[in-house]
Amino acid sequence: MTLVSTLRRVRLARRRSAAPAPTTSALDRPSLAPPLAPASEPDEKPRLSDWIGVLAMCTGLVMAIMDVQIVTSSLTQIQGGLSASSDEIAWVQTAYLIADVVMVPLSGMMSRLLSTRILFVAAALGFTGASAMCATATSLGQMTLYRAVQGCCGGAMTPTVWPVVYGKFRGPPLVTLMVIISMIFNLSGTMGPTVGGFLTDSFSWHWLFLVNIVPGLLVAAVVWVTIDIDKPDFSLLRGFDLIGLLLMAVFLGCLQYALEEGPRWDWLDEKTIRAAVIVSAVTGSLFFWRVLSYRQPIVDLRTFGNRNFALGCFYTFLMGIGMYGTTYLVPLFLAQVRGFSALQIGETVVVVGLAQLVMSPFAPRIARRLDLRIMLSIGVAVFAVSMYLTAVLTNQTGFWELFVPQWVRGMGLMFFYMSANMIALGTLAQDRMKNAAGLYNLMRDLGGAIGLASIGTIMNARLHFHWNRLIEDINPARAAVQQFLEAQTGRFDAVVAGDPHRAALKLLANLTQREALVLTYNDLLLLLGALFVFGLVLLPLV
């Protein structure tokens, strides 16, 4: 059976006297799965309290996503405050990511056990408390522990939004809300390092965490008052799969650690990374056996039997690679090649979010009139085009040169995110939504982790390749090289206390390194574009 009947988008139902029954859209009545069971009738508009509650949950979503990257631009300052080494300080980032990736799939079981409202509010309060504790940390051990708690609570908040979104909203309100969430999601992921750099430069690194306290408390209070879609089911404790939980935690934790630290330590050449890969492979095999054989698995992988969900998760995995990859590459290029400050980088990359903001009034109308597969194809194709437009970087590329490519990327991400999310979750019954939301978010996070690990490895290889090719032509015997060195030696003679010729050679090496970096970034951007072209080619097969 094809997806046409499920994914075909038609206008909302209109009552006609000549028609015996109203026409429904694919979002209102999916054909391949039972309809969702919202708190109200599908044709009833969401109440104001529903909007307030969901937007409060989205604020928690922003906090959780932004805190993944908010410390990256301030690690040097945190390192000094905690008296940690350059190798040890990476745990401030790694601890959060490991806890987050373990908690995301577990959130489905926890929301059924505690209820969506209790889990989200407890996670929001835990996130807020952990943020306050991070600001008081005086040692690396304390910071690592508090960041792990913060990541665990953030991982619980992120998937919990979707059961409320699909349970409370239908038709045009759902599409409008998806546009808002898409814009918030992409902008918060991009702006994390910039906001972190601004807070650190203006105040201190402690404000990276203190800034979460007031919003966190407000989010918890508003969600507790406005959101109540289910009740706790403590009977799940009788068959709780503790063995499956431990296997999943070790499997995903070791996998995330290997992906995070592998590029920095040459992968299997380092014994800790090698051990993490082996442990992850063994516990991963045992975990899959456990969840497929246990009567009440900690994560129900049978959800992937829904073709729409599997398709949406595949393209969400692909989106994770592209979104996290570009969020990493573009700011890093601007910092390493152009020497931009955190504020200048933020002013440049914010174009992606502004594009979505401008598109937001039109996106709901477009989404209601397009087949979701066509909309997904547009998103994948536009993102691939944006990579081609970006992959012409030079050592002078700045805001205006990146304006159009980033604007195009912002539009592509909006179409991509909305359609992949609706395909994956829009046809699932409400009782499967909580488990599915965790798996859906896990696929995005794993895509980002695997993408960033691959980018780090490929970047090192291509940088060495381009460096070796460039230095082949930089022979001191060549007349052009001699003229450059003589000119720079004369220039440094009056301003450098040491050897001016040595300073000229160092300048030449730095310029060569800069050009090798530019070529490397272009290679990586083209590779991301090729990956999305591959995803586009696969779409007619589904």
Secondary structure, DSSP 4 states (H G I P E B T S, - for coil): --SHHHH---PPP---TTSSS----TTTS-SSSPPP--SS-TTSPPPHHHHHHHHHHHHHHHHHHHHHHTTGGGHHHHHHHHT--TTGGGHHHHHHHHHHHHHHHHHHHHHHHH-HHHHHHHHHHHHHHHHHHHHH--SHHHHHHHHHHHHHHHHHHHHHHHHHHHHH--HHHHHHHHHHHHHHHHHHHHHHHHHHHHHHHHT-TTHHHHTTHHHHHHHHHHHHHH-------GGGGGG--HHHHHHHHHHHHHHHHHHHHGGGGTGGGSHHHHHHHHHHHHHHHHHHHHHHHSSS-SS-GGGGGSHHHHHHHHHHHHHHHHHHHHHHHHHHHHHHTS---HHHHHHHHTHHHHHHHHHTTTHHHHHHHS-HHHHHHHHHHHHHHHHHHHS---TT--HHHHHHHHHHHHHHHHHHHHHHHHHHHTTS-HHHHHHHHHHHHHHHHHHHHHHHHHHHHHHHHHHHHHHHHHHHH--TTSHHHHHHHHHHHHHHHTT-SS-HHHHHHHHHHHHHHHHHHHHHHHHHHHHHHHHHHHHHHHGGG-
